[in-house]
Each structure stands twice: as C-alpha cells, then as structure tokens.
Amino acid sequence: KIRPIEEVATTVKQQQHEQIMKKENSRTTSNNFGGTDSELWCQGGEVAFVSKIISESKQYAHQCLWFSSLISRHANLKKMEKLLLDMKKGRKEKQRVLRAIKRIRMGAGHKSSTILLWSFWNKSERMEWSRIRGW
C-alpha cells in the first residue's frame, strides 16, 4: 500500500559546476545563503536540478499533496514556473493535472530567494486531505 505524504521539499544549494561553487564560497564571509564546499551541487545548476524534480513529481502526484523547492535566483524562477505551466498543458491520460502553483518570497539582507510550490490536487481535494488528517 502506498502511504500519502503531505510535502516533498528540496533545498539543496545548486551550482553549475564545482569550480563556480568553490569560487562563490571563497568570497562568502558569512553564512547568509553562502554555503560550504561540502554542500551538494548539480551539473547544470539550479535549473537542471529543479527541472528534474518537477518532471519526477508527476510520478508521485497521486500520493503527495505539495512539492516545493527553494529557488535562489529570480531569473530561474520564471523558467521553473514556465516549466510547470507547460506541464499543466501537456498531460497524458490517467495523470493528475497540475492544479496549483504558489510562491513564498524570503529574504535576508541583500539576498533573496523564493520557495516554489506546486500541487496536483485542486482546492477542495486539498481541503479534504487536510480534514482527513485533522489539520
């Protein structure tokens, strides 16, 4: 039996490649979104990583209420939202349709990022999910 889950969150710092990651980390004087050399990184950076998460989320749409990822660059946010909107249009039979896309803006000092959330459940289904769990 498949157990449903409420949310999948991805917040791994992404860089285009290891050299960029090390260069950026060497300039960082505080831990304000700066990261460390030991953090995970992904070939292709944030766009490649989050694109893969979005694509894979379709497989788990029936068992996860919300998917989310921290987007550190504003330019990447537009790309990710476009990918989600394109996914909403091009669905196959027996797949859940993307129903909701939300943003939560965050900031500290001169740095800002956004949490991007998406769900394959409509509002009434999300409310029912919450009611069943006593939220």
Secondary structure, DSSP 8 states (H G I E B T S, - for coil): ----EEEEEE-----SSHHHHHHHHHH--S-SS---TTS---TTHHHHHHHHHHHHHGGGTTTEEEEEEEE--HHHHHHHHHHHHHHHHS--TT-----EEEEEEEEETTEEEEEEEEESS-HHHHHHHHHHTT-
